[in-house]
C-alpha cells in the first residue's frame, strides 16, 4: 500500500519536474526545443559542446524531422529511456534532462541531497544508496559533494555503461 502511494506521488512529481525541465530548455517559449536553445542552456551550465553535437542530440529524438523537440517528442524520449533495457536508446538529451530535474534549486549543480528525493521516489529505499553511490561515489546525504553538468553526464554515462556491461556478463 505504501509503495503504491509512493509510486503515485512519484509519477505526479516526475510529470511536474519533466515539464519544468522542458520549460527551462525551451527558452523561446514556443513549445519546442531547437539546437540554439539547447546550446545556450548548456553554455549557461558551463558545459562546452560543439554546435554539430548539439544538433545531433536534437536529431536523435526529433521524430518528425523539424529540427526541434516538441513536448510530445520530449515526453516520448524520456519514457523510452526509462524503460530501455538494451542500452540502444539515445540518452544524451535524457541525461541532460535528468540533470535539470535533479538541479532543483537551479544552481547549475546537483547535490546528493537534491538527487535523493527523485531517486527515492523512483527506486524506493532499497536501491537509493546504490544509485547515489553510482552517481556521486557516496550515499551520505550530508555530503557536500556537488556535480556540475559535465561531471553528472560523465557519471551517468559511465554508470549506465557499467550497468550494461554487468548485465551482459551475468
C-alpha positions as CSV (number, residue, x, y, z in Angstrom):
1,X,0.0,0.0,0.0
2,X,2.8,2.5,0.9
3,X,4.6,1.6,-2.2
4,X,1.5,2.3,-4.3
5,X,1.2,5.8,-2.7
6,X,5.0,6.4,-3.3
7,X,4.6,5.4,-6.9
8,X,1.6,7.7,-7.4
9,X,3.4,10.6,-5.8
10,X,6.5,9.9,-7.8
11,X,4.5,10.0,-11.1
12,X,3.0,13.3,-10.2
13,X,6.3,14.8,-9.1
14,X,8.1,13.4,-12.2
15,X,5.5,15.0,-14.5
16,X,6.0,18.4,-12.8
17,X,9.8,18.1,-12.9
18,X,9.7,17.0,-16.6
19,X,7.6,20.0,-17.5
20,X,10.0,22.3,-15.5
21,X,13.0,20.8,-17.4
22,X,11.3,21.2,-20.8
23,X,10.4,24.8,-20.0
24,X,14.0,25.6,-18.9
25,X,15.3,24.2,-22.3
26,X,12.5,25.9,-24.3
27,X,14.0,29.4,-23.8
28,X,11.9,30.9,-26.6
29,X,8.7,29.7,-25.0
30,X,7.4,28.4,-28.4
31,X,6.7,24.8,-27.3
32,X,9.8,23.2,-28.9
33,X,13.5,23.0,-28.2
34,X,15.9,23.7,-31.1
35,X,19.7,23.3,-31.2
36,X,20.3,27.0,-30.4
37,X,18.2,26.9,-27.3
38,X,19.8,23.7,-26.1
39,X,23.3,25.0,-26.8
40,X,22.6,28.2,-24.9
41,X,21.4,26.3,-21.8
42,X,24.4,24.0,-22.0
43,X,26.7,27.1,-22.1
44,X,24.9,28.6,-19.1
45,X,25.6,25.3,-17.3
46,X,29.3,25.7,-18.2
47,X,29.2,22.6,-20.5
48,X,31.1,23.2,-23.7
49,X,29.6,21.4,-26.6
50,X,30.1,21.8,-30.4
51,X,27.2,23.0,-32.5
52,X,27.2,19.8,-34.5
53,X,27.0,17.7,-31.3
54,X,24.0,19.7,-30.1
55,X,22.3,19.3,-33.5
56,X,22.9,15.5,-33.2
57,X,21.4,15.5,-29.7
58,X,18.2,17.1,-31.2
59,X,18.2,14.8,-34.2
60,X,18.3,11.7,-32.0
61,X,14.8,12.5,-30.6
62,X,13.3,14.6,-33.4
63,X,10.7,12.1,-34.6
64,X,9.0,14.5,-37.1
65,X,12.3,15.8,-38.6
66,X,11.6,19.5,-37.9
67,X,15.0,20.1,-36.2
68,X,13.2,20.7,-32.9
69,X,12.0,18.6,-30.0
70,X,8.3,19.1,-29.2
71,X,6.7,18.4,-25.8
72,X,5.3,15.1,-27.1
73,X,8.7,14.1,-28.5
74,X,10.3,15.1,-25.2
75,X,7.9,13.0,-23.2
76,X,8.3,10.0,-25.5
77,X,12.1,10.3,-25.3
78,X,12.0,10.3,-21.5
79,X,9.7,7.3,-21.4
80,X,11.7,5.3,-23.9
81,X,14.9,6.0,-21.9
82,X,13.4,5.0,-18.6
83,X,12.1,1.6,-19.9
84,X,15.1,0.9,-22.2
85,X,16.9,-2.3,-21.0
86,X,19.0,-2.7,-24.2
87,X,21.2,0.4,-24.0
88,X,20.4,1.3,-27.6
89,X,18.1,4.2,-26.9
90,X,19.9,7.6,-27.4
91,X,20.4,9.0,-23.9
92,X,22.3,12.3,-24.4
93,X,19.2,14.6,-24.1
94,X,17.7,12.3,-21.4
95,X,20.9,12.7,-19.3
96,X,20.8,16.5,-19.6
97,X,17.1,16.4,-18.6
98,X,17.9,14.2,-15.6
99,X,20.5,16.8,-14.5
100,X,18.0,19.7,-14.8
101,X,15.3,17.7,-13.0
102,X,17.8,17.0,-10.1
103,X,19.1,20.6,-10.0
104,X,16.0,21.6,-8.0
105,X,17.5,25.0,-6.8
106,X,18.7,26.0,-10.3
107,X,22.2,26.5,-9.1
108,X,23.8,24.7,-12.1
109,X,25.0,21.8,-9.9
110,X,23.4,18.8,-8.3
111,X,23.9,17.9,-4.7
112,X,23.5,14.5,-3.1
113,X,20.6,16.0,-1.1
114,X,18.8,17.2,-4.3
115,X,19.2,13.8,-6.0
116,X,18.0,11.9,-3.0
117,X,14.3,12.9,-3.4
118,X,14.0,11.9,-7.0
119,X,16.0,8.7,-6.6
120,X,13.9,7.7,-3.6
121,X,10.6,8.3,-5.4
122,X,11.8,6.5,-8.5
123,X,13.6,3.5,-6.9
124,X,12.5,3.3,-3.3
125,X,14.7,2.9,-0.2
126,X,16.2,-0.4,-1.3
127,X,18.1,1.0,-4.3
128,X,18.6,4.6,-3.1
129,X,22.1,4.2,-1.6
130,X,23.3,2.1,-4.6
131,X,22.1,4.8,-7.1
132,X,23.6,7.6,-5.1
133,X,26.9,5.8,-4.9
134,X,26.8,5.2,-8.7
135,X,26.3,8.9,-9.4
136,X,28.2,10.6,-6.6
137,X,30.6,8.0,-5.2
138,X,28.8,8.3,-1.8
139,X,25.4,7.8,-0.4
140,X,26.0,10.1,2.6
141,X,23.2,12.7,2.3
142,X,25.2,15.1,4.5
143,X,28.0,15.1,1.9
144,X,28.8,18.5,0.4
145,X,29.6,16.9,-3.0
146,X,28.0,18.7,-5.9
147,X,28.3,17.7,-9.5
148,X,28.4,20.1,-12.5
149,X,26.5,19.1,-15.7
150,X,29.8,17.9,-17.2
151,X,30.6,15.7,-14.1
152,X,27.0,14.5,-13.9
153,X,27.0,13.4,-17.6
154,X,30.3,11.6,-17.2
155,X,29.0,9.8,-14.1
156,X,25.6,8.9,-15.8
157,X,27.4,7.7,-18.9
158,X,29.9,5.5,-17.1
159,X,27.3,4.2,-14.6
160,X,25.0,3.3,-17.5
161,X,27.8,1.6,-19.4
162,X,29.0,-0.3,-16.4
163,X,25.4,-1.5,-15.7
164,X,25.0,-2.6,-19.3
165,X,28.4,-4.5,-19.2
166,X,27.5,-6.2,-15.9
167,X,24.1,-7.3,-17.2
168,X,25.7,-8.8,-20.4
169,X,28.3,-10.7,-18.4
170,X,25.7,-12.1,-15.9
